[in-house]
């Protein structure tokens, strides 16, 4: 199966987050593929509402749209299902059919997303 979007980019900060978390939660690379193939595909391509994906408000960024995945199934966190506590922040550029992954974190380690990181990357 090819990529769902024309471009799927993992920013360097996201790669560091993923690498660090994968040391503890080994299924994350495969879990990310599942997220893209199913949830993001349904939400952005099939226009099906996904309760676990929400548009982030209060960032002061109009373009691109920044989303937070709040329901992320991590196989390494057995018994938790979609409410694993893992979070993924990404930007979606609909006109370019492009997704940029910005941040990944586990709620037990970090309460909220790094809004300064998001602002640094996307404020003009």
C-alpha positions as CSV (number, residue, x, y, z in Angstrom):
1,X,0.0,0.0,0.0
2,X,1.3,3.4,-1.0
3,X,1.1,6.6,1.0
4,X,-2.3,8.1,1.8
5,X,-1.2,11.7,1.3
6,X,1.0,13.2,-1.4
7,X,3.5,14.1,1.3
8,X,3.9,12.7,4.8
9,X,6.7,14.5,6.7
10,X,8.1,13.8,10.1
11,X,9.8,17.0,11.4
12,X,13.1,16.4,13.2
13,X,11.6,17.1,16.6
14,X,8.9,14.5,15.9
15,X,11.5,12.0,14.9
16,X,13.3,12.6,18.2
17,X,10.1,12.2,20.2
18,X,9.2,9.0,18.3
19,X,12.7,7.5,18.7
20,X,12.7,8.2,22.5
21,X,9.2,6.8,23.0
22,X,9.9,3.7,20.9
23,X,12.6,2.7,23.3
24,X,9.8,2.1,25.9
25,X,6.9,1.4,23.5
26,X,8.2,-0.7,20.7
27,X,5.0,-0.9,18.7
28,X,4.9,2.9,18.0
29,X,6.3,2.8,14.4
30,X,3.6,0.2,13.4
31,X,1.0,2.1,15.4
32,X,1.8,5.3,13.5
33,X,1.3,3.5,10.1
34,X,-2.1,2.3,11.4
35,X,-3.0,5.9,12.5
36,X,-2.2,7.3,9.0
37,X,-3.8,4.4,7.1
38,X,-7.1,4.4,9.0
39,X,-7.8,7.4,11.2
40,X,-6.2,10.2,9.2
41,X,-7.4,8.7,5.9
42,X,-11.0,8.6,7.2
43,X,-10.9,12.0,8.7
44,X,-9.2,14.0,5.9
45,X,-9.9,11.9,2.8
46,X,-13.3,10.3,3.5
47,X,-14.6,13.2,5.6
48,X,-15.7,10.9,8.4
49,X,-15.7,12.4,11.8
50,X,-13.1,10.8,14.1
51,X,-13.8,11.6,17.7
52,X,-10.1,11.1,18.5
53,X,-8.9,13.9,16.2
54,X,-9.5,17.5,17.2
55,X,-8.6,20.8,15.6
56,X,-6.4,22.7,18.0
57,X,-7.7,26.2,19.0
58,X,-6.0,29.2,20.5
59,X,-2.7,28.8,18.6
60,X,-3.1,32.0,16.5
61,X,-2.2,30.0,13.4
62,X,-4.6,30.1,10.5
63,X,-2.7,27.9,8.1
64,X,-1.9,25.1,8.2
65,X,-4.6,23.6,10.4
66,X,-3.0,22.0,13.5
67,X,-4.6,18.8,14.9
68,X,-4.2,16.7,18.0
69,X,-4.8,12.9,18.0
70,X,-6.3,12.1,21.4
71,X,-7.3,8.5,20.6
72,X,-4.2,6.7,19.6
73,X,-4.0,2.9,19.9
74,X,-0.6,1.8,21.2
75,X,-0.2,-2.0,21.2
76,X,2.6,-1.7,23.7
77,X,0.2,-0.2,26.2
78,X,-1.9,-3.3,26.6
79,X,-5.4,-3.0,27.9
80,X,-5.7,0.7,27.2
81,X,-6.9,0.6,23.6
82,X,-7.5,4.0,22.0
83,X,-7.3,5.7,25.3
84,X,-3.6,4.9,25.7
85,X,-2.6,8.4,26.7
86,X,-0.3,8.8,23.6
87,X,-0.8,12.1,21.8
88,X,0.2,13.1,18.2
89,X,0.3,16.7,17.0
90,X,0.3,17.2,13.2
91,X,-0.3,19.9,10.6
92,X,-2.5,19.3,7.6
93,X,-2.1,21.3,4.4
94,X,-5.3,20.4,2.4
95,X,-4.3,22.2,-0.8
96,X,-1.0,20.4,-0.9
97,X,-2.4,17.1,0.4
98,X,0.4,17.1,2.9
99,X,0.7,16.1,6.6
100,X,3.6,17.2,8.9
101,X,4.0,15.4,12.1
102,X,5.1,17.9,14.8
103,X,5.1,16.2,18.2
104,X,4.4,12.9,20.0
105,X,4.2,12.5,23.7
106,X,2.8,10.3,26.4
107,X,0.4,12.0,28.9
108,X,2.0,10.4,31.9
109,X,5.3,12.0,31.0
110,X,4.1,15.4,29.6
111,X,0.7,16.9,30.4
112,X,0.2,19.0,27.2
113,X,1.6,19.7,23.8
114,X,4.6,22.1,23.4
115,X,2.8,25.1,22.0
116,X,6.1,27.0,21.8
117,X,7.4,24.4,19.4
118,X,4.2,24.7,17.2
119,X,4.4,28.5,17.2
120,X,8.1,28.5,16.3
121,X,7.5,26.2,13.4
122,X,4.3,27.8,11.9
123,X,4.0,31.4,12.9
124,X,5.0,33.7,10.1
